């Protein structure tokens, strides 16, 4: 059974969007140790209350950190001092973060759908009449401030997805300038996987024209513009579906192609089998 103190620490980690693993001893030569629990944090710290030996803790960290980093649920075995201990490692992963710059009609649909998909959603706009809880009741954060100020300080990492749906390309430019400047100081694997920017080809060309002399080509690798998958989207809701489908494609590292292409040969085979069977029966 989990103690109140350990449960509190687990809840705090989850609420602060920190990756944490709950480890439960499921098999141990000492029956009193079965069901004892530990917490492993992403910085490799461990919290526990039972009298575990340090050699066991060190081995546990080595084997569990891979499970935590992979956001998995897995049973592992620890061998220390001729004793084998079975542990069940359950990861509580922080939700991916979606930052939506601009609080227009498309952003409303994006916010609603993104929450359904498990994203931590932040809406940012510099207009109080747009950036408010009445329009975005489901969002985790609704921020009313300048785009420059926001993107200069907001935490970003590889689990951050940014969507620029602002009302003018000048706001896209300043937002991108702040993000790209910060990413130059970051390791490539820590940068945002996705920065999507809505707009016409003319608007997009204008943005890149202003930025091309300031940043090198590698800065633009993860910028997706025009934004979304080509599904013929017209309404705000359809555009939101198109955008979030593209984000899921990047997040889950998939092709985004129709699943029918994967099973077409099987369906044709079934049709042939049915035809052959009919010919044998009637022949």
PyMOL commands that set and color helices and strands:
alter all, ss='L'
color gray80, all
select helices_A, chain A and resi 4-15+31-33+54-69+105-116+147-153+169-183+188-190+201-211+217-220+236-251+260-282
alter helices_A, ss='H'
color red, helices_A
select strands_A, chain A and resi 20-27+37-41+46-48+73-80+83-92+97-101+120-125+141-144+160-164+194-197+223-224
alter strands_A, ss='S'
color yellow, strands_A
deselect
rebuild
show_as cartoon
